[in-house]
Amino acid sequence: MFEWIIANGWVFWLVLFLVLAVIEMVSLDLYFIMLGLGALGGVTAALLGAEFWLQALVFCALSLVLIFMLRPLAIKHLRKAPESLRTNIERLIGEEALVLEPTSRLMGSAKIGGEIWTARTESGAPLQPGTYGSVVRIEGATAYLRPRDTE
């Protein structure tokens, strides 16, 4: 079996590439696709007639270069989003909050974006029911408010 793999190294590397590509589709962390591209380097070396040890060396070297040089660039590019595109909790920062219960540093509640949240004041100055505040930050299920500027 081992002799067949050495004689047909390109098949081994191609199967390894396919396995790594499937794992990447499940994990989506860009490590396994870099290893898969290294395996394609092994396929290329095998098709050019290189010995198996050289194929393995090409696989290792190419994989390491891709992981340490290409992956950080790819992640930076994939995570780049416009500042105006805020999602989930981020979209609530700066929103108006209607205070439902007396809100202090220790307790309170507010309606933010149609939902009732546990609320605390950021500065410690209490907010009275019926007044409005602005969401400064959110930690867990608690929104921290500051009094809304009256203009």
C-alpha positions in Angstrom: 0.0 0.0 0.0 2.7 2.4 1.0 4.6 1.7 -2.3 1.5 2.5 -4.3 1.1 5.8 -2.5 4.8 6.7 -3.2 4.4 5.7 -6.9 1.1 7.6 -7.2 1.8 10.5 -4.9 -0.4 12.9 -6.9 -3.5 10.8 -6.0 -2.6 11.0 -2.3 -2.1 14.7 -2.4 -5.3 15.2 -4.4 -7.4 13.2 -1.9 -5.7 15.1 0.9 -6.7 18.4 -0.8 -10.3 17.2 -1.1 -10.5 16.1 2.5 -9.0 19.4 3.7 -11.4 21.4 1.5 -14.4 19.6 3.0 -13.1 20.3 6.6 -12.6 24.0 5.6 -16.2 24.2 4.4 -17.3 23.0 7.9 -14.9 25.1 10.0 -14.6 28.3 7.9 -11.4 29.4 9.7 -9.1 29.5 6.6 -6.5 27.1 8.1 -7.5 24.0 6.3 -7.8 25.7 2.9 -4.2 26.9 3.3 -3.2 23.3 4.0 -5.3 22.2 1.0 -3.4 24.6 -1.2 -0.2 23.2 0.1 -1.5 19.8 -0.9 -2.1 21.1 -4.4 1.6 22.1 -4.3 2.3 18.4 -3.5 0.2 17.4 -6.5 2.2 19.7 -8.7 5.5 18.4 -7.4 4.3 14.8 -7.8 3.2 15.4 -11.4 6.6 17.0 -12.1 8.3 13.7 -11.0 9.6 14.8 -7.6 10.4 12.2 -4.9 7.8 11.7 -2.2 10.0 13.4 0.5 10.3 16.5 -1.8 6.5 16.5 -2.3 6.0 16.4 1.5 8.6 19.3 1.8 6.7 21.4 -0.8 3.4 20.7 1.0 4.9 21.7 4.4 6.7 24.8 3.1 3.8 26.1 1.0 1.3 25.5 3.8 3.4 27.4 6.3 3.9 30.3 3.9 0.2 30.5 3.2 -0.9 30.2 6.8 1.5 33.0 8.0 1.4 35.3 5.0 -1.9 34.9 3.0 -4.3 33.9 5.8 -3.9 37.2 7.8 -4.5 39.2 4.6 -7.5 37.2 3.7 -9.0 37.5 7.2 -8.5 41.3 7.2 -10.1 41.5 3.8 -13.1 39.3 4.7 -13.8 41.2 8.0 -13.7 44.6 6.3 -17.1 46.2 6.5 -18.3 49.7 6.1 -18.7 51.7 9.3 -22.3 52.3 8.5 -23.0 48.6 8.5 -23.6 47.7 12.1 -25.2 44.4 13.1 -26.8 42.8 16.1 -25.9 44.7 19.4 -23.7 47.2 17.6 -26.7 48.7 15.9 -28.2 49.7 19.3 -25.3 51.8 20.4 -26.4 55.5 20.1 -30.0 54.6 19.8 -32.7 56.3 21.8 -34.0 54.5 24.9 -37.3 55.2 26.7 -36.9 54.7 30.4 -39.6 52.5 31.9 -38.5 52.3 35.5 -36.3 54.6 37.6 -32.8 53.8 36.3 -29.6 54.2 38.3 -26.2 52.5 38.4 -27.8 49.5 40.1 -31.2 48.9 38.5 -33.7 49.9 35.9 -35.3 49.1 32.5 -35.7 50.8 29.2 -37.3 50.2 25.9 -34.8 50.1 23.1 -35.7 49.4 19.5 -39.1 48.0 20.5 -37.6 45.6 23.1 -37.4 45.9 26.9 -33.8 45.8 28.2 -32.3 45.8 31.7 -30.8 49.2 31.9 -28.2 51.1 34.1 -27.0 54.6 33.9 -23.4 55.2 32.7 -22.8 58.3 34.9 -24.8 57.4 37.9 -27.2 60.3 37.4 -30.7 58.6 37.7 -33.1 58.7 34.8 -36.8 58.9 35.6 -39.6 56.9 33.8 -40.9 58.6 30.7 -37.5 60.3 29.9 -35.2 59.4 27.2 -31.6 58.3 27.2 -29.0 57.2 24.7 -27.4 53.8 24.7 -23.6 54.1 25.4 -22.7 50.4 25.5 -24.2 47.0 26.1 -22.7 44.3 28.3 -24.5 41.0 28.2 -28.2 41.8 28.5 -27.7 45.2 30.1 -27.8 48.5 28.3 -25.9 51.4 29.8 -27.5 54.8 29.2 -26.6 58.4 29.5 -29.2 61.2 29.6 -30.2 62.3 26.1 -29.0 65.8 25.2 -31.9 68.1 25.1 -31.7 70.2 22.0 
